Amino acid sequence: MAKYIMFQGTSSHVGKSILTAALCRIFFREGFKVTPFKSQNMALNSYVTADGLEMGRAQVAQAEAANIAPNVLMNPVLLKPTGNSTSQVIINGKPVGIMSAAEYHTSYANTAWKAAEIALNKLSTEFDIVVVEGAGSPAEVNLKANDIVNMRVAKHLNAPVILVADIDRGGCLAAVVGTLELLDEDERALVKGIVINKFRGDVKLFLPAVDFLENKTGKPVLGIIPYIEKIGVDDEDSVSLDDKISSGGEINIAVIRLNKISNFTDFDSLAGEPDVNLFYAKNPAELDAADLIILPGSKNTSEDLIWLKENNFVAQILKKPVIGICGGFQMLGRKIFDPLQTESSHVELDGLNLLPLETTFAEKKFTKQVTIDANFNFLGSHISAENLEGYEIHSGVTNISEKIISAGNVFGTYVHGIFDNDKFRRQVINAIRRKKNLPPLESERNVRAEKQKSYERLAKIVRENLNMELLKKIMGW
């Protein structure tokens, strides 16, 4: 039977996902067969597995850190917000419907929990170690009755819990003490230690606070993890977008920050190019400096297209080179039809009319890993690359014969992850460079190799700042 360790947080975005990835890599390097697990994820950043099933992107990164293939068992429940307090509910990689928060928590949570139980049981028999991640805070008293991701998981597994707090946002000590105070006695007993994350400065000056926490809570502080610049590990939600900008390059690329932006990690590899300044634009004025505009994926293409029009983005988009990915690709067409009103009350919308295509939404979602070839013209340059790997997640059916559709200074595709292909990414950037009368650059970057280096770097930092001996003792070694 597997051994368990679980990270829960004093709030969202404290670093639970990153620490889970770190432990996955540490235990993998120690020779263990290790897997991540998060019973329920709420995120618009998702991925398609080899068998065509959809799961949260954070668990994909954790699986990569553990050197195993992503599997929906690692994230059996995925909630993708659609707006108006509703989410698309995905169980074991397949959508089962759109539900309000109240409907899900009162009527469906137990069904979702059964899927989580089955997944946990399977992983427990196949792996030596399961590194479990919670969501948000376990002290949300209004949600505890229908919890399937925090203490319910810990109790089910009798798993030791490490409480993670983000000191960079302030209020760290109060957050730890307050969280523990709001837990029930049996829940508090499962918390075996505390980790302070995202620390800047001199650790010696913080040691009196460590003494205070340990005396006040009776829980050991297992580590103080430093703030890690440019971690290079995929995030699960758009809270992190403000951290993803790059600067200093000659090429300015603006990704429009749609209200329902999804799969934003599509552009992390672009941000890593030394000649690229990538930023997320929240208003049309920010597009003035852009050499290229990217319309990203969206969980609600219709509503985000309306938002673009109402907020005066269209005039700027029409003046610049544009790339559309997935939902952004659909927006570039002539028309969007939604006869079943799957996304909004609008059965027909005019697109931006930059590409000769029309899209009709259907109930069934298309999810598949793909390998494609690129052979098209963009900004007067010929783009040619073979065996580009990526994946598709979309509900719309579009009248296209090729995977990439281009027209002069515009192109679009349904393929997520296309910029992770090194040759293709550099060719696109060099097309922009030529347009600006800059010489093309050669690149020796290997994004997939860089990710592996990032996991190694993360693991090294965490290993050096976490009491691994005590952690293993807590896990039952």
Salt bridges, closest charged atoms under 4 A:
GLU30 OE1 - LYS472 NZ 2.82
GLU54 OE2 - LYS80 NZ 2.52
GLU54 OE1 - LYS365 NZ 2.92
GLU117 OE2 - HIS156 ND1 3.75
GLU133 OE2 - LYS38 NZ 3.33
ASP166 OD2 - ARG169 NE 3.31
ASP166 OD2 - LYS198 NZ 3.49
ASP168 OD1 - ARG200 NE 2.80
ASP184 OD2 - LYS144 NZ 3.53
ASP186 OD2 - LYS155 NZ 3.32
GLU187 OE1 - LYS144 NZ 2.85
GLU187 OE2 - LYS155 NZ 3.63
GLU229 OE2 - ARG200 NH1 3.83
ASP234 OD2 - ARG57 NE 2.82
ASP234 OD2 - LYS451 NZ 3.33
ASP235 OD2 - LYS244 NZ 3.30
GLU236 OE1 - LYS38 NZ 3.21
ASP242 OD1 - ARG257 NH1 2.97
ASP242 OD1 - LYS282 NZ 3.75
GLU250 OE1 - ARG433 NH1 2.80
ASP266 OD2 - HIS416 ND1 2.77
ASP268 OD2 - LYS244 NZ 2.96
GLU273 OE2 - ARG425 NE 2.67
GLU273 OE1 - ARG426 NH2 2.68
GLU273 OE2 - ARG445 NH1 2.70
ASP275 OD1 - ARG426 NH2 2.93
ASP275 OD2 - ARG433 NH1 3.07
ASP291 OD2 - LYS436 NZ 3.08
GLU348 OE2 - LYS335 NZ 2.89
ASP350 OD1 - LYS335 NZ 2.50
GLU389 OE1 - ARG448 NH2 3.67
GLU392 OE1 - HIS394 NE2 2.83
GLU392 OE2 - LYS403 NZ 2.62
ASP422 OD1 - ARG425 NH2 2.74
GLU450 OE1 - ARG445 NH2 2.78
GLU456 OE2 - ARG25 NH1 2.55
GLU456 OE2 - ARG29 NH2 2.64
GLU464 OE2 - LYS460 NZ 2.67
